[in-house]
Amino acid sequence: MTKTLQLLLAACVVASISSDFHWAVRLRQDRLVEKSEKRFEVAEQTGIDNTITMAQNRVVGLSEGLSAADPNPQVLYVLTGQPYEPKLTQTGLKDRSINDASRSQPNADHRDKPKLVVQLGLDHSVFSCAFSPDGRLALTDGDKRASLWETQTGKLLRRFKADLSGLSIFSPDGRCALTGSSLPDLSYSTVDLWEIETGTLLRAIKVHGGLRAVAFSPDGKRLATLGPTSGTIWEVETGKPLLPTFKQQVIGWSAVFSPEGKYLLTGSFPVRMWDTETGDLVRTFETSALSTRGSIIFTPDGLSVLVWTEGRSAQIWDARTGVLKRQVKIKGATGGSVAFSPSGHYVITQNKDHIAEVWDVSSDRVLLEFKAQGGRDFTSFAFSQDEHYVMAGERSAVAQIWDLHSARIVCSLRGGDVGRIRSVGFSPNGVYLVTAGQDISAHLWNLRTGKEKARLGPDEFGYLSALFSPNGRYVLVCGWKSAQLWDAETGALVRRVERDSPLLTPAAFTRDVQRLAMRTGGRIGIWNVENGKLEYEFDQDQKLLYSLAFSKDGRYLLIGGVDDAQLREAQTGRLLRRLKKGQESFGYSAIFSPDDRYIITRSYTNAAVQFWDRNTGKLSRELEASEVPLSSVDVSPALAVSPHGRYMAVGADRTVELWDVRTGRRLSAFEGHDLPVTSVAFSPDNRYVVSGSDDNTARIWSVEAKKLLAQLVSLRDGNWVVVDSEGRFDASSLEYLKDLHWLMPDDPVHALQLELLLRDYYQPRLLARILSGERFAALPSVLELNRAQPKVEEIEVLPQDNEGKLVTVRVSVTSRTAQCLKDGKHVACESGVYDLRLYRDGVLVGQSPSTQSASFSQYAVGRSHQEQVQAWRESSMIRTEDGAPVSVASGPQQITFTNIQLPQRSNASQVAFTAYAFNADRVKSETSQPVIYALPKVRPAVRPKAYIITMGVDVTRDPNWRLPFASIGARAIEQLLRNKLSPEYDMVTVPLLSEYRNSRIWQNHAAKADLERALLVLSGHGSAAQREEFPQLRQATPDDLVMLYIASHGYADPNGTFYVVPSDVGGSGLVSEQLLDRCLKTGETSAACQEGEDFLRSSISSNELTQWMQGIDAGSMVLILDSCHSGAIPGSNFKPGPMGDRGFGQLSYDKRMLVLAASQPDGYERGAIRSDDRSLLTIALTEQPQQAAWDLREWLSRAERNVPGLTRKEFPGSSELQPTLFDFARTGTTTR
């Protein structure tokens, strides 16, 4: 079947489902309308009929057991009838939310902190688009949401609820956005006014009937609404109608006020002009305007009316006489969207080839044309007020903004390509979390590592449900075309069952995981999990199913369907009883209580959750939860009960409600989702609730603390993001993730790059650390951070030799200015340029200034933070040729990097160069766009070299620091690597050993200077004498492998600096870790401490390793540290990312190294009790099963996994030794 046919089939199925639901949806709509009308009776009698609060929209079905003391304003409104009345502002709108001040709001305690925004954006057609009056912002809507964008960057700022598409506009002062909401049967609608800067709902105006068009008066004090047959003008300040209705029938899809606000123009046939004070019809223009927004306008002087007609022509009418003055036929224009510019000089239309055309109305000339990016038609157009820009919304979930003057595209407004979530669930052991929805893959998260573990799929139409087997071995995902059984531990596909009809299909496992129930066509099938065979099936009488569940003993099957909930015998399918509350109810979700005593149901037409006695079928009790939003009728009503049976969670419109089942009291309403909640689940330990939503996110909530812990987003490009409630975040990739940005509280409508706050807000393994209960340090105030980021303007790559081995790279970088906050005021600030870094294919190959200093952590000794930053600035500043700092005044500065090597391997055809720098506050610039350099097509064949340096330190001058297994391990690793790597590489080995043999020092070549000289030769910086000492070594190239293995004692000082003990340390034998710790912590200057200081000076610090290795330009670099405390090698404050530090962790990240540390920063390595006295890490590295293809990364990873088991075997009862693999070789990865 072709993809086109598949899509058509899916569309037909959706249409079929919609048809099946139509009668039931109508029932619920009628019921909601009846409730809504009752709710507004009192308001209408008191003259405030048309002002409603968000609380009023959501009071249906609240529990009568709640008292007036309940802090929730929804309940207060029901009990008192008094909505919250905030203060007025100059714009005529309320300056705060219409909700009661006591109502909890997302991040209410963090309004002085930055907000991290995930670019979710669009996933549906753009039905309307609009520019803010100043052109800085854009508003789009489609599929029940409106999105606010920054026009110059295309960054998403926030989203608003917008059930009615095609109505979203800005207020004339640009401070508010207007969106529309409505019941599907159009019995009534609301016009919602939102504060742009905060996203707060300021006012909701009730409009009887549907909405087709809205318009603000030029002064913003009045609002016109048009329905199918009537129109009204409202006072924005009070929400009251100034004119109940116009005095004659109004039919139209477009409305616009005259420039002075005296008249209102409506379309479509005929076009009419109304007096806005009396409601009288002033004039009729005998023409038929296109039934779309933007098809009619007044000219700025108010003397003419422009109409885009059904006949595809622009007409100019005299507004005073109603006489047609001119008509311009636009050739090739089709029906659909259209927009006039504010002056009326231009009109934008589209032709049959889906090309948008901007026409000069007076000359009948095309000024600009561009094609729809998604290949489908345009759905909406808009001009900026100054007519500098035009925006075009598409059916393909994208909007384009074009510069009319330059005829260039400014940006595209699009989301991060995220699917809506339909199902969430924890594994029975609490280790994994699965999310599934309108994405081609389901997503399996490992909560212990805090990362996405695997993507399960694909199914091109997405997934409707996902669940773990009771034993946690499997995860089942049900899509439109198939059901797929996956191994939860390995992420491997176990079995795939093709679907015979693409309809809603829930599934359920028996508790013993022997059988699986799924819908198969119009029947229920019972499958054998082990062999995947259908054992038997039985008929059932419901067109659509929402849920399936087995009882604990597997004897009964509970079905939630479109008509009712049914209890059936699992073996025969015999119907035992039907459960239904009210004849009008439909769309049931049904589950067993944890003890199987009750059947719990929830439906789309009944706000209450019912508890039925399983044995008698009698209704035992009800809890009046919020109603299920109609926008979610394609999924089961979200319902879950905690494993211990105490709590219940239900999904509602943008909230998750937590209930105490025993008392029937609502404990909390978790707020934060932007759109309806579609799925909820409890963790097996009852501590957390996870929710999935139409807003494309999954969120984890704390049951005890009753707050948001984290939101999870999976992007279709393979990336993922975790964000906590304060803005801390973790991500799969920092350098290539473009869908995250910041909003600062003092400038909430200007998106700032992710790099701005990377240093303080990025937290590796964030999710795992949150769930383990880690307490994070308070986030620093960043309001006065320098927000100006330097810019890499240009990268030029020039050949340096005739052999194609070397190039010179020139990088042009400039300082930039921005608005920063100082002493509470916005002032101009300048970035400066610091620490410029050049990368070839993501690997650091150049740095300026080239003079290396200590890592940033080294500046901390005895210095304040400001002093540390100042020391970093002095060592990292980029200067002009005359020594002055690079500034805006000095213009771009060109930095030249010479002798940059190129790979010579035959499978390399090109390389990509990128660069970035930092500002004065260590804020990273944007990474430059890659510059591609083509390698010479004809190159001499080269065989890469593997340089293996093995350093084993058994003997030192201090007998207390012996390590007998060190030299044994070094030899074993060298021999293994010779065997594994020699088929691919020319082997070059450098053993640096100090050891005893026959009670005497047999060799001693593991001094500090020995390692330094070897590494400097590999970096190309070694002296002639050093090269003579190691004649087998050459400067490493991008085709080579460099591996350094060190087995020695290690020490981590209180500041987090790691030291390796070489053979040439010595003293009186009094130096110990305890002495070193005491001296460094207290500053003691005794003779013993002086000896300790000499000991560390003779040792090899991680900072010295950084200096010796930073010049090595190898294709692959590996470091294995078989030492105590070796997990401290990256540095105490290291975060794997482009942080601009000078420590070893940063170097290993920038060099894409693999670093295996034998122990944690505070841990010790052990020598196993064996005849050859090898370390546990050596055993784990050398005793692995033979693999068909030996992989370096897998070799290290397997050793990391095996050491804890060896600890238990060799040292029973002791704490496990846990190595750490820092895997920076794969782009975008961090520490395991």
TILUM-641502 format. One record per residue (C-alpha): residue in one letter; y, z negated, x. Coordinates in steps of 0.2 Angstrom, whole numbers, plus 5000, padded with zeros to 4 digits. Layout:
N
AYZX/...
This chain:
1232
M500050005000/T501750055007/K503049915009/T504150004996/L502749984983/Q502449804988/L504249774986/L504249854969/L502749764964/A503549594969/A505049644958/C503949684943/V503049514945/V504749424946/A505249514930/S503649474922/I503849284926/S505649294920/S505049364904/D503749234902/F504949094905/H506349164893/W505849074878/A505548914886/V507148924896/R508148954880/L507348794873/R507948694888/Q509648774887/D509948734869/R509448554872/L510648544887/V512048624876/E511748494863/K511848354875/S513348424883/E514248444866/K513948264862/R514548214879/F516148294876/E516548244858/V517548084863/A518448184876/E518948314864/Q519548184852/T520648114865/G521448274870/I520548294887/D519248414881/N519348524896/T519348404910/I517648344916/T517048264931/M515548304942/A514848144936/Q514848204918/N513948364924/R512548254929/V512448104918/V511048174907/G509548064905/L510147914916/S509147754913/E509747634900/G509247494910/L510647514923/S512147404920/A513947434922/A513947344938/D512847484946/P514047564959/N513547744954/P515047814945/Q513847934934/V513347774925/L515047694925/Y515647854916/V514247844903/L514647664899/T516447664899/G516947844896/Q518347834909/P518347964923/Y519147924939/E520947974940/P521548014958/K523348044963/L524248204962/T524748314976/Q526148444979/T524948584974/G524648514957/L522848474961/K522048304964/D522048254982/R520348164981/S518748184973/I518648164955/N517148054958/D517347864958/A517847804976/S516247694977/R515147844975/S514247874992/Q514548035001/P513748125015/N514348055032/A515647945023/D515647835038/H515947975051/R517448065044/D518348035061/K516848125070/P516548305073/K515348395061/L514048505067/V513748665056/V512148765055/Q512548945051/L511548955035/G512749075026/L512049215015/D510349255009/H510849364994/S512049494989/V513849464991/F514549474973/S516349434977/C517449414992/A519249354995/F520449315009/S521449155010/P523349195008/D523649175027/G522049285031/R521249145042/L519849115030/A518649215019/L517649165003/T516149244998/D514849204984/G513149254978/D511549174971/K512349014965/R513348974981/A515049014988/S515349015007/L516948985017/W517149075033/E518349085048/T518849275048/Q519149295066/T517449225072/G516349245057/K515849065058/L515248975042/L516348825038/R515648755022/R514748795006/F515148764988/K514148764972/A514448924962/D513148954948/L514249104942/S514449244955/G515949354956/L517249234952/S517649144969/I519549144974/F520849044984/S522248954976/P523949034980/D524348894993/G522648925001/R522148735000/C520848754986/A519348864982/L518848904964/T517048944959/G516248954943/S514748874935/S513848904918/L512248874908/P511249034908/D511549064889/L513449054892/S513648914879/Y514948834891/S515548864909/T516548764921/V517948814933/D517748704949/L519148674961/W518648624978/E519748554992/I519548675007/E519748555021/T518448425015/G517348515003/T517748384989/L517648434971/L519448404964/R519248464946/A518048544934/I518748624919/K517648654904/V517748824896/H516848864880/G515749014882/G515449124897/L516649174911/R517049344917/A518649334926/V519849204933/A521649214940/F522949094947/S524749114943/P525849144958/D526448964959/G524648904957/K525148794942/R524248894929/L522448964928/A521849104917/T520049124912/L519249264903/G517649264893/P516749404884/T517849394869/S519249274873/G520449204886/T521449044889/I522748994901/W522648814908/E523748694917/V522948664934/E523648484936/T522948414920/G521548534916/K522248554898/P522448724889/L524148784888/L523648924876/P522048884866/T521549074866/F522449234866/K522949294849/Q521949454849/Q520249484856/V520149504875/I518849604883/G518849624902/W518149584919/S519749574928/A521349474926/V522949464936/F524649384934/S526249474936/P527249424952/E528449314942/G527049244932/K527649294915/Y526349414910/L524449424912/L523549594914/T521749604908/G520449744908/S519349844905/F519649944889/P520949954885/V521949874899/R523149744890/M524649644896/W524949474888/D526449354887/T525749194896/E526849074886/T526549134869/G524849224870/D525649384862/L525049554866/V526449634875/R525749804879/T524249914879/F523850044892/E522650174885/T521450184899/S519750114903/A519750004919/L518149994929/S517149834924/T517349754940/R518549624948/G520049704958/S520149864947/I521849814940/I523449744949/F525349734947/T526449814961/P527449674970/D529049724961/G528049704944/L528749864938/S527049964939/V525249934935/L523850014945/V522150044937/W520550104944/T519750194930/E517950224924/G518350404929/R518550364947/S520350394949/A521850284953/Q523150274939/I524950214940/W525750154924/D527550094920/A527349914916/R528949914905/T528450064894/G526650084896/V526850264901/L525650344914/K526650394929/R525350464940/Q523550494943/V522550514959/K520750574959/I519750504973/K518450634978/G516650574980/A517050394974/T515650314964/G515550174952/G515349994957/S516549894967/V518349934970/A519949844976/F521849884977/S522849814992/P524149694986/S525549824988/G524549954979/H524750074993/Y522850074997/V521250064987/I519450044994/T517950124986/Q516250184991/N515450354990/K513650404986/D513050385004/H513550195004/I515050225015/A516650125011/E518250225011/V520050155012/W521250275004/D523150295004/V523550314986/S525150404989/S524450535000/D522650544994/R522050525012/V520650425020/L521250295032/L519550205037/E517750225033/F516250125037/K514450115032/A513549965024/Q512649875038/G511049845028/G510950025022/R511249975004/D512749984993/F514349884993/T514549744980/S516349684982/F517949724992/A519549634996/F521149655006/S522049525016/Q523849485009/D524649565024/E523549715022/H522949705040/Y521149675036/V519849735023/M518249645018/A516749725011/G515249625003/E513549705003/R511949694993/S511049665010/A511749485012/V513149525024/A515049555023/Q516049655035/I517849625040/W518849775047/D520549785055/L521449925046/H522649955061/S521349975075/A519950045063/R518749915072/I517649785065/V518249615067/C516649525063/S515149515051/L514849365039/R513049325039/G511849185039/G510649125052/D509249215043/V508449065035/G507249055021/R507448935006/I506148795006/R504948784992/S503648654999/V503648505011/G502348385016/F501748255029/S500048255037/P498948105033/N499148035050/G501048055050/V501048165066/Y501448335058/L502648395044/V502548565036/T503848665027/A503648825018/G504748945007/Q505549115007/D505249145025/I503849255032/S503149105041/A502848925036/H503348795049/L502348655057/W503348515065/N502648395078/L503548225074/R502948145090/T503748275101/G505148315089/K504848505090/E504248645079/K502348655084/A501848825076/R502348955064/L501048995051/G500949165044/P501649295041/D501749335023/E503149465020/F503549395003/G503649215009/Y502649055003/L502648954987/S501748794993/A500948705008/L499848555009/F498748465022/S496948425019/P496648235016/N495848225033/G497348305041/R496248445049/Y496948585039/V498548645032/L498448765018/V499948885014/C499948994999/G501049144999/W501349294987/K499849394994/S498649265002/A498149085004/Q497949045023/L496948895030/W497648845047/D496948715060/A498348585060/E497948535078/T497848705087/G498948805075/A497548935074/L497149035058/V495448975051/R495249085035/R496349195024/V495949225006/E496849374998/R497649344981/D497249454966/S498849434958/P500549384966/L500949234954/L501349054957/T499848974964/P499648784968/A498148724977/A497248554979/F495848484991/T494548364986/R494648194995/D493148245006/V493848415010/Q492248505005/R493148594991/L494748684987/A495448724970/M496648874968/R497148994954/T496349164955/G497149274942/G497049194925/R495649074931/I495448914942/G494248944957/I493348814967/W493048864985/N491948794998/V493148745013/E491848755026/N491248935023/G492749005013/K491649064998/L492049044980/E490748934972/Y491248944954/E492748964943/F493248934925/D494548994912/Q496148904908/D497448954895/Q499148944904/K500049094911/L500948994925/L500348844935/Y501448724944/S500248594951/L498448554954/A497748384959/F495948314961/S495548134956/K494948024971/D493148054966/G493348234964/R492648234946/Y494348284938/L495648414940/L497348394934/I498348544930/G500248564928/G500748724919/V502048804910/D501548734893/D500848564897/A499848454909/Q497948464907/L496548354913/R494948444915/E493148414922/A493148484939/Q491348554938/T491448634921/G493348664918/R493048574901/L494748524894/L494748334891/R496548304886/R498348384885/L499848284890/K501548344883/K503148254878/G504048354865/Q503648524858/E505048604867/S504548544885/F503948664898/G503548684916/Y502548534921/S502248454938/A500748334937/I500048214950/F498848064950/S499547894954/P498847824971/D497547714962/D497047854949/R497447744934/Y498947854928/I499448034927/I501248064931/T502148214924/R503848284925/S504448444916/Y505948554916/T506548514899/N506348324900/A507348214912/A506048074910/V504548054921/Q503048004911/F501647884916/W500047924905/D498547814905/R497147924912/N495747854902/T496647854885/G497947994887/K499247874880/L501047874886/S501247704895/R503047714901/E504447834906/L505847834919/E507447924915/A507748024931/S508948164932/E508548334925/V507748474935/P509048604939/L508748774930/S508948864946/S507248804952/V506148864938/D505048964951/V504448804959/S503648644953/P504848504948/A504948404963/L504048234961/A503048114973/V502447944973/S502247834989/P500547804995/H500647614991/G501247664973/R502847564974/Y504147704975/M504447874967/A505448014973/V506148154962/G507148304966/A508748344957/D510348454958/R510748424977/T510048244977/V508448154979/E508248004968/L507247854974/W506447744961/D505547574960/V504047614950/R503647424946/T505447384939/G505947554933/R507547544943/R508347684952/L508647614970/S509647754978/A510147934976/F510048024993/E511548154994/G511748295006/H510848445000/D512048594995/L510848664982/P509448604971/V508048504979/T506348594976/S505048484985/V504848304990/A503548204999/F503248025006/S502647995024/P500947905024/D501647745030/N502947745015/R504447735027/Y505147905024/V505448035011/V505548225016/S506448345004/G506648535004/S507948634996/D508648794991/D509948765004/N508748815017/T508548645025/A507248505025/R507948325026/I507048165031/W507748005023/S507347825027/V506647725012/E507147555019/A508947605025/K509147725011/K510047855022/L509848025030/L508948025046/A508848205051/Q508948385044/L507748515050/V508148705050/S506948845056/L507749005060/R506849175058/D507249225076/G506049085082/N507348955085/W507448785077/V508748645075/V508748455071/V510348365067/D510548185063/S511848105051/E513148085065/G513048255072/R511848225087/F510648375088/D509148455097/A508748635097/S507448755104/S508748845114/L510448795120/E511048955128/Y510449085116/L510748985100/K512249065091/D512048985074/L512848815078/H514648765079/W515848615077/L517148575065/M518348435071/P519148315059/D520848355063/D520548545061/P519148565049/V519448755046/H519248815064/A517548835071/L517348775089/Q515948835100/L514348725102/E514648705121/L516248595117/L515248435113/L513548485121/R513648345134/D513848205121/Y512948265106/Y511448355112/Q509948235112/P508248305118/R506748255107/L508048185094/L506848195079/A505448095089/R506647965095/I507447945078/L505747915070/S505147795084/G506647685079/E507747715095/R509447645093/F510747775100/A512247725109/A513847745099/L514547925101/P516147925111/S517847975103/V518048165107/L519648195097/E520648205113/L519448315122/N520148465130/R519648605118/A520248755128/Q518748845136/P518948955151/K518349135149/V517349245160/E518249415157/E517249535167/I515749545179/E515649695191/V514049725201/L514149835216/P512749895228/Q512849805245/D511449905255/N510650065255/E508949995251/G509349925234/K508949745239/L510649665239/V512149675227/T513949605227/V514449525211/R516249505206/V516649385192/S518349385184/V518749215176/T520349155167/S521048995161/R521548985142/T522548875131/A522148795114/Q522848665103/C522248495108/L522548315100/K523548195111/D524148035104/G523848095087/K524848255088/H524248435091/V524948505108/A524548655119/C523248615132/E522548725146/S520748735151/G520848765170/V519248845178/Y517948735186/D516148755193/L515848945190/R513948985189/L513149155191/Y511449195184/R510249345186/D509049355172/G509449175168/V509149105185/L510549025195/V511049135210/G512849095214/Q514048945212/S515848925216/P516548825224/S515048845235/T515348675245/Q514148555237/S514448375233/A513448235226/S512848245208/F514048175195/S513048015193/Q513447975211/Y515247965207/A514847825196/V514647695210/G516147575208/R517247695198/S517847715180/H517447865170/Q519147935173/E518947915191/Q517247995190/V517948145181/Q519348165193/A518148165208/W517148305200/R518748405196/E519248395214/S517548455221/S517348585207/M519048665204/I519148855206/R520748905215/T521749055219/E521849135236/D523349025240/G522448865235/A523248835218/P522248795203/V521848945192/S522948945177/V523549045163/A525149085173/S524149145188/G523149265177/P521249305180/Q520449255196/Q519149365204/I517749265213/T516549365224/F514749325226/T513849425241/N512049445246/I511349425229/Q509549485230/L508649605218/P506849605213/Q505749745221/R504249725210/S503649885202/N503749825184/A505649775185/S506849915180/Q508449815177/V509249645179/A510549555168/F511949455176/T512849325166/A514149185170/Y515049035164/A516248905169/F516848735164/N518548665159/A519448505166/D518448395154/R516748475159/V516648575143/K515648735146/S516448905142/E515449035132/T514149125142/S514749295146/Q513949445138/P512549515150/V512949655162/I511449765164/Y511149825182/A509849965184/L508749955199/P508350105210/K506950205202/V506150235219/R505850075229/P504550035242/A503049945236/V503049755240/R501749625239/P502549455234/K502249305245/A501749125239/Y502548995250/I501548835249/I502348675257/T501248525255/M501948365261/G500748215263/V501448055270/D500147925274/V500947855289/T502747785291/R503547675305/D503447535292/P501647485289/N502047425271/W502347605265/R500647685269/L499847795256/P498047845262/F497747975248/A499348075252/S498648185265/I497048205257/G497948265241/A499048385251/R497548465259/A496648485242/I498048565233/E498348685247/Q496548745247/L496548755228/L498148865228/R497448975242/N495949015231/K496949045215/L498449135222/S497849245236/P497249385224/E499149415219/Y500149345234/D500149345252/M499849165256/V501049075268/T500648885270/V501648745278/P500748585279/L501848435283/L500648295286/S500748125293/E499048035294/Y497847915303/R496247965310/N495047855320/S496347705318/R497747805326/I499147925321/W498248095321/Q499748195317/N501548165311/H502448315304/A503148235288/A504848175294/K506448205283/A507048335295/D505448435294/L505548465275/E507448495277/R507148635290/A505748715280/L506748725264/L508348785273/V507348935280/L506748985263/S508548975256/G509149095270/H510248965278/G509148905292/S509748915310/A508849015323/A508048865330/Q507448815313/R506748985310/E505848975327/E505048805322/F504348895306/P504049075311/Q502949105296/L504349075284/R505649205278/Q507049195265/A506149195248/T506549335237/P506549355218/D504749425219/D504049265228/L503349105223/V503948945231/M502848785228/L503248615235/Y501948475234/I502448295239/A501248155240/S502147995246/H502947835240/G504447855229/Y505847745224/A507147755209/D508647655212/P509647565198/N510847715197/G509347825193/T509347915210/F507547955216/Y506947945234/V505448005243/V504847905258/P504548015273/S503547975289/D505147925299/V505747775289/G505347615297/G506047435301/S505447265302/G504247285287/L505347175276/V505947315265/S505247325247/E505747385230/Q506247215225/L507447195240/L508147365237/D508447335219/R509347165223/C510447235236/L511047385226/K511347275210/T512247135218/G513147225233/E512347095245/T512747135263/S511447025272/A510447095287/A508947125276/C510047235264/Q510847325279/E509047365284/G508747425266/E510247535267/D509547615283/F507847635274/L508647735260/R509747835272/S508147895281/S507247935264/I507448095255/S508548075240/S508448185225/N510248245229/E509748295246/L508248395238/T509548475227/Q510648535242/W509148595252/M508348695237/Q509848765228/G509948915240/I508148965237/D508149125226/A506249145222/G505549215206/S504549065203/M504848885209/V503648735207/L503848555212/I502448425211/L502848245215/D501348135217/S502347975219/C502847815211/H504347825199/S504348015201/G504848045183/A506647995189/I506848155199/P507948235186/G509248095186/S509547955174/N510748045163/F509948215164/K509848325148/P509048495150/G510448615146/P511948705154/M512848535158/G513648585174/D512948435184/R512548435202/G510948335201/F509148395204/G508748405185/Q510148525183/L509648625198/S507848635191/Y508448685174/D509548825182/K508248885193/R506948885179/M505748775189/L504148695184/V504248505189/L502648395187/A503048215190/A501548095192/S502247945184/Q503647885173/P505347835181/D504747655180/G502847685183/Y501747685198/E500447815204/R498647745208/G497347805220/A495747815211/I494247715217/R493247855224/S492447895241/D493848025245/D495247905239/R496148045229/S497548005217/L497348025198/L498548175198/T497548255212/I495948235203/A496748305187/L497448455196/T495848495206/E494448465194/Q494848575179/P493548695170/Q493548865177/Q494648985167/A494449175165/A496249195170/W497149055180/D498849015173/L500048915184/R500948835169/E499248795160/W498648715176/L500048595177/S500048565158/R498148525158/A498348405172/E499748315162/R498648295147/N497148235157/V497848105168/P497947965154/G496047995151/L495747975169/T496747815169/R495647735155/K494047795165/E494547725182/F495547575177/P494947515160/G496047395151/S497647445161/S499147535155/E498947725154/L499747825168/Q500747965160/P501448115170/T502848215164/L502948405165/F504748475165/D504448645160/F506048745163/A505148915168/R505148965150/T506849005143/G507448885130/T506148745133/T506448565138/T505348425144/R503748395135/
